[in-house]
Amino acid sequence: MTVNLYNIEAKTTDKIELSDRVWNAPWNPDLVKFALDAQVASDRDNLAHAKGRGEVSGGGKKPWRQKGTGRARHGSTRSPIWVGGGVAHGPNKETVYAKKINQKMKQAAIFSILSKKLAEGEVKFVDSLALKEAKTKEAAKIVSNLSGNSTLIIPGTENKNIYRAAANIEKVKSLDPRSLNVYELLKYKNILVEKDAVDAIDNHYHAI
C-alpha cells in the first residue's frame, strides 16, 4: 500500500510504502472492544475497601455465655450483624479487575484501528517531525497545519523534542511507536506518524 508523505507545512513531498499487515487489516469492532475493556480494567485503581471481621478491632472475648441468658448466642462482637463489626461482602482492595488478553489479539486490535483510521483519512504520514528545540509553539504549528485538535503524534524513536514540545498542547499527545495501545488510538481523532516510526511499528509488533 502506498500513501502520500507530507512535510510540516502539509504539502505532499513523496510517497511511502506501508505494510498491509499493519495498515490494511480488517475492521474488527468486537476485538477492539475486548482489547479496550481489558486495558481499562488493567489500569483500574482499586481503592475501595471495607474491613471484614478479621480486620476490625475488638471481639477477642465471647460477649456472654452460650446458654442461660435468654439472648441469642454470639461468639464475637466483630460479627457483621454487630454495630462496629466487620462488613460482609464489602469492596476489597485485594480484588483484581485485570482481564487477560494475549499479545496477538492486542496487536490485531491496534492494527484494526490504525487501518480504519487510515481508510477514513484520519492518519497522515510526515517526513520529519524533528524540532531543533522543544518549543510548544513549533509543535502547535505543526499540529494546526496537518490535523487540528485531538491529535496523537507518533514520532520516530530518536525524536525526543516533540514529546516535550507537545506536552502542553490541549488534546494533543505524543506516543512512542513501541507503546501503541487501543485506548490512546481511539481517544484521539487524528494521528500524525513520522516516517521513521513506520518501520519501528512494523518491526516492533511482530506477534502476528
C-alpha positions, 0 to 999 in steps of 0.5 A: 500500500502506498500513501502520500508523505507530507512535510510540516507545512502539509504539502505532499513531498513523496510517497511511502510504502506501508505494510498491509499487515499493519495498515490494511487489516480488517475492521474488527469492532468486537476485538477492539472492544475486548482489547479496550475493556481489558486495558481499562480494567488493567489500569483500574485503581482499586481503592475501595475497601471495607474491613471484614471481621478479621480486620476490625478491632475488638471481639477477642472475648465471647460477649456472654455465655452460650446458654442461660441468658435468654439472648441469642448466642454470639461468639464475637462482637466483630460479627457483621450483624454487630454495630462496629463489626466487620462488613460482609461482602464489602469492596476489597482492595485485594480484588483484581479487575485485570482481564487477560488478553494475549499479545496477538489479539492486542496487536490485531486490535491496534492494527484494526484501528490504525487501518480504519483510521487510515481508510477514513483519512484520519492518519497522515504520514510526515517526513520529519517531525524533528524540532531543533528545540522543544518549543510548544509553539513549533509543535502547535504549528505543526499540529494546526497545519496537518490535523487540528485538535485531538491529535496523537503524534507518533514520532520516530524513536530518536525524536525526543523534542516533540514529546516535550514540545507537545506536552502542553498542547490541549488534546494533543499527545505524543506516543512512542511507536513501541507503546501503541495501545487501543485506548490512546488510538481511539481517544484521539481523532487524528494521528500524525506518524513520522516516517521513521516510526513506520518501520519501528511499528512494523518491526516492533509488533511482530506477534502476528 
